[in-house]
Amino acid sequence: MFLMLNSNNFFFMNMLFFSTLISISSNSWFGCWIGLEINLLSFIPLISLPYNLMSTEASLKYFPTQSIASINFLFSILLKMILMKNFLMNNFLSIMINSSLLMKMGSAPFHFWFPNIIEGLSWLNNFILMTWQKITPMILLSYYFNKNFLIIIIILNALIGAIGGLNQTSLRKLMAFSSINNLSWMLTSILISENLWMFYLIMYSFMISIMCFMFNMLNTFFINQLFINNLNYSIKIFLLINFLSLGGLPPFIGFFPKWIIINFLLMNKSYIITFFLIMTSLIMLFFYIRVIYSSFMFNYMKLKWMKFYIKNNSFHMINFLSFISISGMMLSTFMYF
């Protein structure tokens, strides 16, 4: 099930939404920390489902990692208040604050909890963790960042996201490493401007939402399920379109935000970051194509008892969203010029 719609979940979803607003509208670091804590305490009941042991395990893993990041963040902001006039400590404190926020969002090199937790969650919870849960730490990071430290983190994210996804058979882990790689683009965009970051996040959320919706509809969690399942041909085409869009291939909408970021980087002569981002995008495309290839090309027996049903409404929705993906560059030209 995508999400059990009941009063509890509705309450915690509201809490999740408002905790982000508390953090980003706060005028003190302490207020930001309170928002982060409310966010953590509202997300845990959403992911611990009574009928799924893996999600309960994921929520137990999620709590200590986020708590450590919160404690580190609180310690850093208290130190900053105490050592306000000490300019020598500023560099060290900015790295500490940045590190705790990077751990919150599951960025490399603090990413070890991220794929393990995603493996135990439903597709909707995955979508929330890969998109909404990154908003608060990202905005707090934009207030106070150490540029040199962040450049190293961007390169690390790009490399780990690309290399980590190479040997994955689980679609959820694959999407987790894809998220880590996309985090490098998001961090780059936040160095340029907050508007560009917001645009990238909206585009990324759009692409991830289609993927999560499709995998949830197909009830698919592993690559081999894509060719064991008796898939509809149009569903295969939609998978192809949306995976290539997520990889950032030119005719699709996923290329548009990456193109803008590359333009800005080249204008500012940041050739090393550009090189790493483009090279790792090629590796990402390789393992996206591997998933598509397995669902497209492999021969399999059509078992009589494995029927494949899709609700008409869901099918039309995916059809419409995939059309937006494929006509993305046409739409984007109107925005760009």
C-alpha positions, -999 to +999 in steps of 0.1 A: +000+000+000+012+035-009+001+050+025-026+040+049-048+071+050-060+076+085-061+104+111-027+096+126-009+097+093-027+129+083-016+145+116+020+135+112+021+146+075+009+180+086+035+180+114+062+171+088+051+200+066+049+226+094+082+215+110+100+225+077+082+259+078+093+264+114+129+257+105+132+278+074+113+308+089+131+308+122+154+338+130+177+319+153+197+287+151+179+273+181+146+277+163+160+259+133+171+230+156+136+227+171+121+225+136+145+197+127+136+178+159+098+181+152+105+169+116+123+138+129+096+130+155+069+134+129+086+113+102+093+082+124+056+073+130+050+076+092+077+051+083+071+025+111+043+005+097+027-023+119+025-048+091+060-045+078+091-055+099+115-039+075+100-005+080+101-008+117+138-017+115+143+013+092+127+037+117+149+023+144+180+030+123+167+064+112+162+077+148+199+073+161+215+087+129+192+118+129+197+122+167+235+122+163+232+148+136+209+169+157+232+167+188+261+176+166+242+206+152+231+218+187+266+214+200+280+234+171+255+263+174+261+265+212+299+266+205+293+293+179+274+314+205+302+310+231+331+316+207+313+344+188+343+368+187+369+341+180+375+343+142+401+315+142+373+290+152+349+302+125+362+279+098+361+249+121+326+257+134+312+262+098+325+227+089+309+212+120+275+228+113+277+219+076+286+183+085+257+178+108+233+192+081+249+170+054+243+140+077+207+150+081+201+149+043+221+117+037+250+133+018+284+116+013+306+109+033+278+106+059+256+086+036+259+051+051+225+051+068+207+063+037+205+033+014+199+009+043+169+029+055+155+034+020+156-004+015+130-009+043+105+018+032+075+019+010+077+039-022+058+070-008+081+071+023+110+069-001+097+098-021+093+119+011+129+109+023+145+117-011+127+151-016+109+168+013+134+157+040+162+174+021+145+209+020+152+219+057+189+209+059+196+224+024+181+258+033+199+259+067+231+250+048+226+280+024+226+304+054+261+294+066+284+273+044+321+267+040+326+270+002+359+249+000+344+222+022+312+221+001+332+217-031+349+186-018+315+172-006+300+179-041+328+158-058+324+131-032+286+129-037+290+127-074+315+099-072+298+078-045+264+082-060+277+069-094+300+041-081+276+029-053+248+023-078+268+001-102+263-033-084+228-028-070+199-051-079+175-034-055+156-006-072+152+012-039+190+012-033+195+022-069+172+052-063+191+060-031+225+063-049+208+082-076+195+106-049+231+109-035+244+118-070+216+143-075+225+158-042+258+169-057+239+189-084+216+204-057+246+215-036+262+230-067+230+249-074+228+262-038+263+277-042+250+296-073+216+308-061+186+296-040+162+301-069+182+277-090+183+252-062+145+255-058+140+250-096+163+219-095+145+205-065+111+209-081+123+192-113+140+164-094+108+159-072+087+157-104+109+130-119+112+110-086+075+112-081+068+095-115+093+067-107+080+061-072+044+061-085+052+037-113+072+012-091+044+014-065+018+007-091+038-023-105+046-034-069+083-037-080+113-035-057+140-054-076+154-053-111+146-090-118+109-082-111+108-060-142+114-089-165+096-116-145+065-094-145+044-096-176+048-059-184+026-039-207+046-024-236+035+011-230+046+008-194+081-002-207+082+029-229+072+051-199+100+035-178+124+043-206+113+079-209+114+086-172+147+068-164+164+087-193+149+120-180+162+112-145+196+106-160+196+140-177+196+130-214+191+161-237+156+158-252+140+151-218+130+176-191+157+162-166+184+177-188+171+213-185+181+221-148+215+203-153+221+224-185+215+256-165+239+245-137+266+236-162+262+270-179+267+288-146+297+266-137+314+272-170+308+310-168+325+309-134+353+288-147+346+259-123+359+233-147+368+206-122+333+204-106+318+204-141+340+176-153+331+154-122+294+161-126+292+153-163+314+122-160+293+107-131+261+115-150+273+092-177+278+064-152+243+071-138+229+068-173+247+035-177+230+018-148+196+034-156+199+019-191+208-015-175+175-014-157+156-005-189+175-031-209+165-059-184+128-049-187+129-044-225+152-071-239+152-102-218+130-131-229+109-147-202+080-171-200+046-156-198+030-174-170-008-178-173-014-171-136+006-139-136-019-113-147-010-077-149-037-052-142-035-014-142-062+009-131-072+032-160-068+064-140-032+055-130-024+047-166-037+080-179-018+099-152+015+082-160+008+088-197+004+125-191+034+128-168+056+110-193+044+133-221+056+163-199+090+145-195+095+139-232+083+174-243+104+190-216+129+206-238+102+222-260+086+237-229+119+248-215+129+268-245+100+291-238+113+296-203+149+300-212+147+327-239 
